[in-house]
C-alpha cells in the first residue's frame, strides 16, 4: 500500500534548475523590474528630485601658534574638530549672523560650512557649501572675517592669515546611474530566482516519474508524452507488473471525486493502473485519491505519467535532450 514521504523528500535542485531555464522569461522580467525600481529610483532621487547643485568655496588659513609660557614651546594641539566647534559656537555665530544679508537661523547657518586639516595643523581649511552662488560667497567672506577676528583672541593662537580662496565652484554630484541599473538587474534576478525556488518548494505537482515513486512509494511504468510517444521502459515494466493479469483497470488521477462510482468495478480487476497527468494534479488531490483507493479496497499496481514533457525528463535523467 502507498505511503507518503514528504518529510524525507529533499529539494530537487536538478529539476529546479531545468525548470528555471525553461522559465527564463520570469528571470528576465525580474531583472527588468529590478532595474526599473532600483535604477529608476536612484535616478529620480539623485537627478530628477535632487534639487539645485551646490556651490563650494574653500578658504585656506595659516595659523601661527603662540608660545606656551610654561613649556616655552608653541601650542600646536588644535585640531579640525576644535576649529569646527569654535566657529559653530555661540561665541562666533551670532556676530556672523548679524552681517548676513538674509534671515537665517543659527542651526541652518552652521550646516553650510565645516573645517578640515588635511595634513598640517597650521593649515586650516573652511569649506562653504550652498546652492546659491552669491550666498555661498557671502558666507565665506563672513566666515573669513570671523576666523581672523576670533583666532587671535585665543591664548594658543598668535595670528590667523587668509592664504587663498577657491570658488565658488559648482559641485557636481557623483551620480552612478549605470551601476544602480546593473545592481537593480542583479538584485531582480536573484529575487526572481529565490521566488521561483520558494514556489518550487510549495509545488506538489508531478513532473518526472522519479518524484512520484519517491514520494508515494508506488511503481511507475514510465511516461507518455504530449505527442503520445511512450517511453522505452514502459513495455518492459508493463510486462513485469501486469504480465499475468487478465483484467486491468485505469484510474485517472484527475477524477478523484468520481472514483466511488467505479469502485466496485475497479475492486474486481486483477490490477489497476493510475494515470497521473504531469503538472496537473496537486499533492493533496493525489493523497485524497490514494486514501479513497485504500478505503474502497482498490489495489493500485502501478502508475503511468501522461502528457509528460519528454525533453524535460530526458534532461533530468541524462543531462541531454
C-alpha positions as CSV (number, residue, x, y, z in Angstrom):
1,X,0.0,0.0,0.0
2,X,1.1,3.5,-0.7
3,X,2.8,5.8,1.8
4,X,3.7,9.5,1.7
5,X,7.3,10.6,2.2
6,X,7.0,14.4,2.0
7,X,9.2,14.7,5.2
8,X,12.0,12.8,3.6
9,X,11.8,14.4,0.2
10,X,14.7,16.7,-0.5
11,X,14.6,19.8,-2.6
12,X,15.2,18.6,-6.2
13,X,17.8,21.0,-7.3
14,X,18.3,19.4,-10.7
15,X,14.6,19.7,-11.6
16,X,14.6,23.3,-10.3
17,X,17.5,24.3,-12.5
18,X,15.9,22.7,-15.6
19,X,12.6,24.4,-14.9
20,X,14.3,27.7,-14.2
21,X,16.0,27.6,-17.6
22,X,12.6,26.9,-19.2
23,X,11.1,29.8,-17.3
24,X,13.8,32.3,-18.3
25,X,11.2,34.9,-19.2
26,X,10.3,35.2,-15.5
27,X,14.0,35.7,-14.6
28,X,14.3,38.3,-17.4
29,X,11.1,40.0,-16.1
30,X,12.6,40.1,-12.6
31,X,15.8,41.7,-13.9
32,X,13.8,44.4,-15.8
33,X,11.7,45.1,-12.8
34,X,14.7,45.4,-10.5
35,X,16.5,47.6,-13.0
36,X,13.5,49.9,-13.2
37,X,12.7,50.0,-9.5
38,X,16.3,50.4,-8.1
39,X,18.0,52.1,-11.1
40,X,15.0,54.3,-11.8
41,X,14.5,55.1,-8.1
42,X,18.2,56.1,-7.8
43,X,17.9,58.3,-10.9
44,X,14.9,60.1,-9.6
45,X,16.5,60.7,-6.2
46,X,19.9,61.7,-7.5
47,X,18.9,63.6,-10.7
48,X,15.2,64.4,-11.0
49,X,14.4,65.4,-7.5
50,X,17.8,66.2,-6.1
51,X,17.4,69.9,-6.1
52,X,19.9,72.6,-7.2
53,X,23.5,71.8,-7.5
54,X,25.5,73.4,-4.6
55,X,28.4,75.9,-4.9
56,X,31.5,75.3,-2.9
57,X,34.0,77.9,-1.6
58,X,37.2,76.8,0.1
59,X,39.2,79.2,2.2
60,X,42.7,78.2,3.4
61,X,44.1,79.8,6.6
62,X,47.6,79.8,8.1
63,X,47.7,79.6,11.9
64,X,50.6,81.0,13.8
65,X,50.5,79.5,17.3
66,X,51.5,81.4,20.4
67,X,54.3,80.2,22.7
68,X,53.4,78.3,25.8
69,X,54.9,80.4,28.7
70,X,55.5,77.3,30.8
71,X,56.7,74.8,28.2
72,X,58.5,77.5,26.1
73,X,57.2,75.8,23.0
74,X,54.4,76.8,20.6
75,X,50.9,75.5,21.1
76,X,50.1,73.0,18.4
77,X,47.3,70.8,19.5
78,X,44.3,72.5,17.8
79,X,42.5,70.1,15.5
80,X,39.9,70.5,12.8
81,X,37.3,69.4,15.3
82,X,38.3,72.3,17.7
83,X,38.1,74.9,14.9
84,X,34.9,73.5,13.6
85,X,33.3,73.5,17.1
86,X,34.6,77.0,17.9
87,X,33.4,78.5,14.6
88,X,30.0,77.0,15.1
89,X,29.7,78.0,18.8
90,X,27.6,80.8,20.3
91,X,30.9,82.8,20.7
92,X,31.1,83.5,17.0
93,X,27.9,82.5,15.2
94,X,25.6,85.4,16.5
95,X,28.2,88.0,15.4
96,X,28.4,86.4,11.9
97,X,24.6,86.2,11.5
98,X,24.4,90.0,12.1
99,X,26.5,90.5,9.0
100,X,24.4,88.2,6.8
101,X,22.2,89.9,4.3
102,X,19.4,87.3,4.6
103,X,17.4,86.0,7.6
104,X,18.8,82.6,8.7
105,X,18.7,80.6,12.0
106,X,22.0,79.7,13.7
107,X,21.1,76.0,13.2
108,X,20.8,76.4,9.5
109,X,23.8,78.7,9.1
110,X,26.3,76.3,10.7
111,X,25.2,73.5,8.3
112,X,26.7,75.4,5.4
113,X,30.4,75.2,6.4
114,X,32.9,72.9,8.0
115,X,36.6,72.9,9.0
116,X,39.3,70.4,8.0
117,X,43.1,69.9,8.4
118,X,44.3,67.6,5.7
119,X,47.9,67.4,6.7
120,X,49.4,70.3,8.7
121,X,47.9,71.6,12.0
122,X,48.9,75.1,10.9
123,X,46.8,75.0,7.7
124,X,43.1,75.1,8.3
125,X,40.5,74.8,5.5
126,X,37.0,76.0,5.8
127,X,34.6,74.7,3.1
128,X,31.3,76.6,2.5
129,X,28.6,74.8,0.5
130,X,25.3,76.5,-0.5
131,X,23.0,76.2,-3.6
132,X,23.0,79.9,-4.1
133,X,26.3,81.2,-5.6
134,X,26.2,84.7,-4.1
135,X,25.2,83.5,-0.7
136,X,28.0,80.9,-0.7
137,X,30.5,83.6,-1.3
138,X,28.9,85.9,1.3
139,X,29.0,83.2,4.0
140,X,32.7,82.5,3.1
141,X,33.6,86.2,3.4
142,X,31.8,86.5,6.8
143,X,33.4,83.3,7.9
144,X,36.9,84.6,6.9
145,X,36.3,87.8,9.0
146,X,35.1,85.7,11.9
147,X,38.1,83.4,11.7
148,X,40.6,86.2,11.5
149,X,39.0,88.1,14.4
150,X,38.3,85.0,16.7
151,X,41.6,83.2,16.3
152,X,43.9,85.7,17.9
153,X,41.5,86.0,20.8
154,X,42.6,82.5,21.9
155,X,45.7,82.3,24.0
156,X,47.1,79.5,21.9
157,X,46.9,81.5,18.6
158,X,49.1,84.3,17.7
159,X,47.6,85.2,14.4
160,X,45.4,83.9,11.6
161,X,46.1,84.7,8.0
162,X,43.9,84.0,4.9
163,X,46.2,82.3,2.3
164,X,43.8,81.5,-0.5
165,X,40.2,81.3,-1.5
166,X,39.0,78.9,-4.2
167,X,35.5,79.2,-5.7
168,X,32.6,79.4,-5.9
169,X,32.6,76.3,-8.0
170,X,29.6,74.1,-8.9
171,X,29.8,70.7,-7.1
172,X,28.6,68.1,-9.5
173,X,27.2,65.1,-7.7
174,X,28.8,61.7,-8.0
175,X,25.9,60.0,-9.9
176,X,26.4,56.4,-10.9
177,X,23.2,55.6,-12.7
178,X,24.8,52.7,-14.7
179,X,25.9,50.9,-11.5
180,X,22.5,51.4,-10.0
181,X,20.9,49.9,-13.1
182,X,23.3,46.9,-13.0
183,X,22.7,46.4,-9.3
184,X,19.0,46.6,-9.8
185,X,19.1,44.0,-12.5
186,X,21.3,41.6,-10.4
187,X,19.0,42.0,-7.3
188,X,15.9,41.5,-9.5
189,X,17.5,38.3,-11.0
190,X,18.2,36.8,-7.6
191,X,14.8,37.8,-6.1
192,X,13.1,36.1,-9.1
193,X,15.3,33.1,-8.6
194,X,14.6,32.8,-4.9
195,X,10.9,33.4,-5.6
196,X,10.9,30.5,-8.1
197,X,12.7,28.3,-5.6
198,X,10.1,29.1,-2.9
199,X,7.3,28.3,-5.3
200,X,9.1,25.1,-6.3
201,X,9.2,24.0,-2.7
202,X,5.5,24.6,-2.4
203,X,4.7,22.9,-5.7
204,X,3.4,19.4,-5.1
205,X,2.7,18.5,-8.8
206,X,4.5,15.7,-10.5
207,X,6.8,16.5,-13.5
208,X,9.1,13.4,-13.6
209,X,8.3,9.8,-12.7
210,X,11.1,9.7,-10.1
211,X,9.2,12.2,-8.0
212,X,6.1,10.1,-7.9
213,X,8.0,6.9,-7.0
214,X,10.0,8.6,-4.2
215,X,7.0,10.4,-2.7
216,X,4.3,7.8,-2.8
217,X,6.3,4.5,-3.0
218,X,4.3,3.2,-6.0
219,X,6.0,1.8,-9.1
220,X,5.9,3.9,-12.2
221,X,5.9,2.2,-15.6
222,X,7.3,5.3,-17.3
223,X,5.7,8.1,-19.2
224,X,3.6,9.1,-22.2
225,X,4.5,12.5,-23.7
226,X,2.2,15.1,-25.1
227,X,2.6,13.6,-28.6
228,X,1.5,10.2,-27.5
229,X,5.0,8.8,-27.6
230,X,5.7,6.1,-25.0
231,X,9.0,6.0,-23.1
232,X,11.1,2.9,-23.8
233,X,10.9,1.4,-20.4
234,X,7.1,1.2,-20.3
235,X,6.8,-2.0,-22.3
236,X,9.2,-4.0,-20.1
237,X,7.7,-2.6,-16.9
238,X,4.2,-3.3,-18.1
239,X,5.1,-7.0,-18.8
240,X,6.8,-7.3,-15.4
241,X,4.0,-5.8,-13.3
242,X,0.9,-6.7,-15.3
243,X,2.1,-9.7,-17.3
244,X,0.0,-12.3,-15.5
245,X,-3.1,-10.2,-15.1
246,X,-6.2,-10.6,-17.4
247,X,-8.3,-7.6,-16.3
248,X,-6.6,-4.3,-15.8
249,X,-8.4,-1.1,-14.7
250,X,-7.5,2.5,-15.2
251,X,-7.8,5.3,-12.7
252,X,-7.5,8.9,-13.8
253,X,-5.8,11.0,-11.0
254,X,-7.8,14.0,-12.2
255,X,-11.1,12.2,-11.4
256,X,-10.7,11.6,-7.7
257,X,-14.2,12.7,-7.0
258,X,-15.7,10.2,-9.4
259,X,-13.8,7.2,-8.0
260,X,-16.6,6.0,-5.8
261,X,-18.9,5.5,-8.8
262,X,-16.5,2.9,-10.4
263,X,-15.2,1.5,-7.1
264,X,-16.9,-1.9,-7.5
265,X,-15.6,-2.4,-11.0
266,X,-12.0,-1.4,-10.0
267,X,-12.1,-3.8,-7.0
268,X,-12.8,-6.7,-9.3
269,X,-9.8,-6.0,-11.5
270,X,-6.6,-8.1,-11.2
271,X,-4.7,-4.8,-11.1
272,X,-5.2,-1.1,-11.7
273,X,-3.1,1.5,-13.5
274,X,-3.1,5.0,-12.1
275,X,-2.8,7.7,-14.8
276,X,-1.1,10.8,-13.5
277,X,-1.2,13.9,-15.8
278,X,2.2,15.6,-15.5
279,X,2.0,19.1,-13.9
280,X,-1.8,18.9,-13.4
281,X,-2.5,17.0,-10.2
282,X,-1.9,18.6,-6.8
283,X,-0.4,16.7,-4.0
284,X,-3.5,16.8,-1.8
285,X,-5.7,15.7,-4.6
286,X,-3.5,12.6,-5.1
287,X,-3.4,11.9,-1.4
288,X,-7.2,12.0,-1.4
289,X,-7.4,9.6,-4.3
290,X,-4.9,7.2,-2.8
291,X,-6.7,7.2,0.5
292,X,-10.0,6.6,-1.2
293,X,-8.5,3.6,-3.0
294,X,-7.3,2.2,0.3
295,X,-10.7,2.7,1.9
296,X,-12.5,1.2,-1.1
297,X,-10.2,-1.8,-1.3
298,X,-8.9,-0.8,-4.7
299,X,-5.4,-2.0,-5.5
300,X,-3.1,0.2,-7.4
301,X,-0.5,-1.9,-9.1
302,X,1.5,0.9,-10.8
303,X,1.2,4.4,-12.2
304,X,1.9,6.0,-15.6
305,X,2.8,9.6,-16.1
306,X,0.8,11.0,-19.0
307,X,1.1,14.3,-21.0
308,X,4.7,14.5,-19.8
309,X,7.4,16.8,-21.1
310,X,9.7,14.2,-22.6
311,X,12.6,16.7,-23.2
312,X,12.5,17.7,-19.5
313,X,12.6,14.1,-18.4
314,X,15.5,13.2,-20.7
315,X,17.4,16.2,-19.5
316,X,16.6,15.3,-15.9
317,X,17.8,11.7,-16.3
318,X,20.7,12.0,-18.7
319,X,21.6,15.7,-18.9
320,X,20.8,15.9,-22.6
321,X,17.8,16.3,-24.9
